[in-house]
Amino acid sequence: MQSLAQMADAVLRTADGREKTALSRKLAAQWREARATGARPEIGHADPPMHPARPAAPELLSPRDVPRRRPGSPDGRIALLHAVAHIELNAVDLHWDIIARFTDVAMPIGFYDDWVKAADEESKHFNLMCDCLEAAGSHYGALPAHAGMWRAAEDTAGDFMGRLAVVPMVLEARGLDVTPGMIEVFRKAKADQAVAALETIYAEEVAHVAYGSKWFHFLCGRHEMDPKDAFHELVQRYFHSPLKPPFNEEKRAEAGLPPDFYWPLAVAD
């Protein structure tokens, strides 16, 4: 069995979305099987690429250049599904990258269990979105996508705590805020497949935010840092805009994010 870091590196170097997620799920299953025996598989080390391999399509554009479509129209709903698929594919790489990139920091085995599980679930989420796109006569890559999705990974490549603060505790927490509205869009359109897929994503993303909060607090304890102060400092350093309400305070609290973490960083609504 490869080391976990080697597994993560292999996923990052796979370009095609369906192939990347198939490999991700296969390797996650191997990790689970090994852990189920009570073994502690080797974490190892890797030299992950700064940018993960990506398919030739979609074309990646500056956020301001990505066409905006009304979600109430069929084309708008396809665009929304495509945007979510793009987010989920980036999330697959983000979760494997945090495993591969920070192996110099000694962490409990539970850290790796959590992020392998998160990467596996993000792989499932990407495939669910692709299935919805294909059922609607489209596919991932048919539309342009946001070029800035990997910026948080680049900015925090040398800062483990910064990565935890910005990716799960800011970017994924934002998903908890916006996904209920997306579910309602597809429910009104009687798009049952998309509703079911988004409800699965919504339920499972809470745990991903919680993993970020748990391990961020763990590292703060190790370094005798105040978690709230550290979070504010790191988000202001690495996240390039204010946080935007409204916030899903119930789900954020369920994930271990109290309001005094994010409201002080918010732009006035």
C-alpha positions in Angstrom: 0.0 0.0 0.0 1.3 3.5 -0.9 1.8 6.0 1.8 -1.1 8.3 2.3 0.9 11.3 1.1 1.7 9.4 -2.1 -2.0 8.6 -2.6 -2.9 12.3 -2.1 -0.2 13.3 -4.7 -1.6 10.8 -7.2 -5.1 12.3 -7.0 -3.7 15.9 -7.4 -1.8 14.8 -10.5 -4.9 13.3 -12.2 -6.5 15.7 -14.6 -9.9 14.3 -15.7 -12.6 15.0 -13.2 -14.3 11.6 -13.3 -10.9 9.9 -13.3 -9.7 12.1 -10.4 -12.8 11.3 -8.3 -12.7 7.6 -9.1 -9.1 7.4 -7.9 -9.9 9.5 -4.9 -12.8 7.2 -3.9 -10.7 4.1 -4.5 -7.8 5.3 -2.4 -10.1 6.5 0.4 -11.6 3.0 0.5 -8.2 1.5 0.8 -7.4 3.8 3.7 -10.7 2.9 5.4 -10.0 -0.8 5.0 -6.6 -0.5 6.4 -7.8 1.6 9.4 -10.7 -0.9 10.0 -8.1 -3.5 10.9 -6.7 -1.2 13.6 -3.6 -0.5 11.6 -1.9 2.9 11.3 -0.9 3.1 7.7 2.2 5.2 6.8 1.6 8.9 6.2 4.9 9.4 4.4 5.9 12.5 2.5 5.1 13.9 -0.9 6.0 16.9 -3.1 2.6 17.9 -4.3 2.2 20.2 -7.3 1.3 23.9 -6.5 -1.5 23.6 -9.0 -3.4 20.3 -9.4 -3.9 18.7 -12.8 -7.0 19.9 -14.5 -9.0 18.9 -17.6 -8.7 21.1 -20.7 -12.3 22.3 -20.1 -13.9 24.3 -18.5 -12.2 27.5 -19.6 -11.2 29.3 -16.5 -12.1 33.0 -16.4 -11.6 35.9 -14.0 -14.6 36.0 -11.6 -15.8 39.3 -13.2 -15.8 37.6 -16.7 -17.9 34.5 -15.8 -21.3 35.0 -17.4 -24.2 35.5 -14.9 -27.4 33.6 -15.6 -30.7 33.8 -13.8 -31.3 30.7 -11.8 -35.0 30.7 -12.6 -34.3 29.7 -16.2 -33.3 26.2 -17.3 -29.9 27.6 -18.6 -29.4 29.4 -15.3 -30.0 26.2 -13.4 -27.5 24.3 -15.5 -25.0 27.1 -14.9 -25.6 26.8 -11.2 -25.0 23.0 -11.2 -21.9 23.6 -13.3 -20.6 26.1 -10.7 -21.2 23.7 -7.9 -19.5 20.9 -9.8 -16.5 23.2 -10.2 -16.4 24.0 -6.5 -16.7 20.3 -5.6 -13.8 19.3 -7.9 -11.6 22.0 -6.3 -12.6 20.7 -2.9 -11.4 17.2 -3.8 -8.0 18.6 -4.5 -8.0 20.9 -1.5 -8.6 18.1 0.9 -6.0 15.8 -0.6 -3.6 18.8 -0.8 -3.9 19.4 3.0 -2.8 15.8 3.5 0.1 15.9 1.1 1.4 19.4 1.8 1.7 19.5 5.5 3.3 16.2 6.4 6.1 18.0 8.2 3.6 18.8 11.0 3.0 15.8 13.3 -0.8 15.2 13.6 -2.9 12.5 15.2 -4.2 9.8 13.0 -7.7 11.2 13.4 -6.7 14.2 11.3 -6.0 12.0 8.3 -9.1 9.9 8.9 -11.2 13.1 8.8 -9.7 14.6 5.6 -9.7 11.3 3.7 -13.4 11.1 4.5 -13.9 14.7 3.4 -12.1 14.1 0.1 -14.1 11.0 -0.5 -17.4 12.8 0.1 -16.3 15.8 -2.1 -15.6 13.2 -4.9 -19.1 11.9 -4.5 -20.5 15.4 -4.6 -18.7 16.2 -7.8 -20.1 13.0 -9.4 -23.6 13.9 -8.2 -23.4 17.3 -9.9 -22.0 15.7 -13.1 -24.9 13.3 -13.1 -27.4 16.2 -12.7 -25.7 18.1 -15.6 -25.8 15.1 -17.9 -29.4 14.4 -17.1 -30.1 18.1 -18.1 -28.2 17.6 -21.4 -25.0 19.2 -20.4 -21.7 18.2 -18.8 -18.9 19.5 -16.6 -16.6 21.6 -18.9 -19.5 22.9 -21.1 -19.4 26.4 -19.5 -16.6 28.6 -18.3 -15.7 28.6 -14.6 -14.2 30.7 -11.9 -10.4 30.9 -12.1 -9.9 32.0 -8.5 -10.9 28.8 -6.8 -7.4 27.7 -6.1 -6.1 31.0 -4.8 -6.7 30.1 -1.1 -4.5 27.0 -1.6 -1.7 29.0 -3.2 -1.9 31.7 -0.5 -1.8 29.3 2.4 0.7 26.7 0.9 3.2 27.6 3.6 0.8 28.0 6.5 -1.1 25.0 7.9 -3.2 27.0 10.3 -4.0 29.5 7.6 -5.2 26.7 5.3 -7.6 25.4 8.0 -8.9 28.9 8.7 -9.5 29.9 5.2 -10.6 26.7 3.4 -13.0 24.8 5.7 -13.8 27.6 8.2 -14.5 30.4 5.6 -15.0 28.9 2.1 -16.8 25.7 3.1 -18.8 27.6 5.8 -20.0 29.9 3.0 -21.5 26.8 1.4 -23.6 26.3 4.5 -25.0 29.8 4.0 -25.9 29.5 0.3 -26.9 25.9 -0.3 -30.4 26.1 1.2 -31.3 28.9 -1.3 -30.0 26.7 -4.2 -32.1 23.8 -3.0 -35.2 26.0 -3.1 -34.4 27.0 -6.6 -34.4 23.4 -7.8 -37.3 22.5 -5.6 -39.4 25.2 -7.3 -38.4 23.8 -10.7 -39.4 20.3 -9.5 -35.8 19.1 -10.3 -35.9 16.2 -7.8 -32.5 14.8 -8.8 -30.7 18.1 -8.1 -32.6 18.6 -4.9 -31.6 15.2 -3.6 -27.9 15.8 -4.6 -27.8 19.3 -3.0 -29.4 18.0 0.2 -26.7 15.3 0.4 -24.0 18.0 -0.1 -25.6 20.3 2.5 -25.8 17.5 5.1 -22.2 16.4 4.6 -20.5 19.8 4.3 -21.3 20.5 8.0 -18.8 17.9 9.0 -16.1 19.3 6.7 -16.4 22.7 8.4 -16.4 20.9 11.7 -13.1 19.1 10.8 -11.5 22.5 10.0 -12.7 24.0 13.3 -11.6 20.9 15.4 -8.1 20.7 14.0 -7.7 24.5 14.0 -8.5 24.5 17.7 -6.2 21.6 18.2 -3.3 23.5 16.7 -4.2 26.6 18.7 -4.0 24.5 21.9 -0.7 23.1 20.9 0.8 26.6 20.3 -1.1 28.2 23.3 -2.9 30.6 21.0 -6.4 32.1 21.4 -8.5 30.5 18.6 -10.7 33.4 17.9 -7.8 35.9 17.8 -5.8 33.5 15.6 -8.7 33.0 13.3 -9.3 36.7 12.8 -5.6 37.4 12.1 -5.3 34.6 9.6 -8.5 35.3 7.7 -7.5 39.0 7.4 -4.1 38.0 6.2 -5.2 35.4 3.6 -8.8 36.0 2.6 -9.1 39.0 0.3 -12.6 40.3 1.0 -14.9 40.7 4.0 -17.2 37.8 4.9 -20.7 38.3 3.6 -23.9 37.8 5.5 -26.5 36.4 5.8 -24.9 33.6 7.8 -26.5 30.2 8.5 -25.8 30.6 12.2 -27.5 27.3 13.2 -25.4 25.1 10.9 -22.2 27.1 11.6 -22.7 26.5 15.3 -23.3 22.8 14.6 -19.9 22.9 12.8 -18.2 24.6 15.8 -18.1 28.1 14.4 -19.6 30.6 16.9 -20.8 34.0 15.7 -17.9 35.9 17.4 -15.6 34.2 15.0 -17.1 35.5 11.8 -19.3 38.5 12.5 -16.4 40.8 13.3 -15.0 40.0 9.9 -18.2 40.7 8.0 -19.1 43.5 5.7 -22.2 45.5 6.7 -25.2 43.9 5.1 
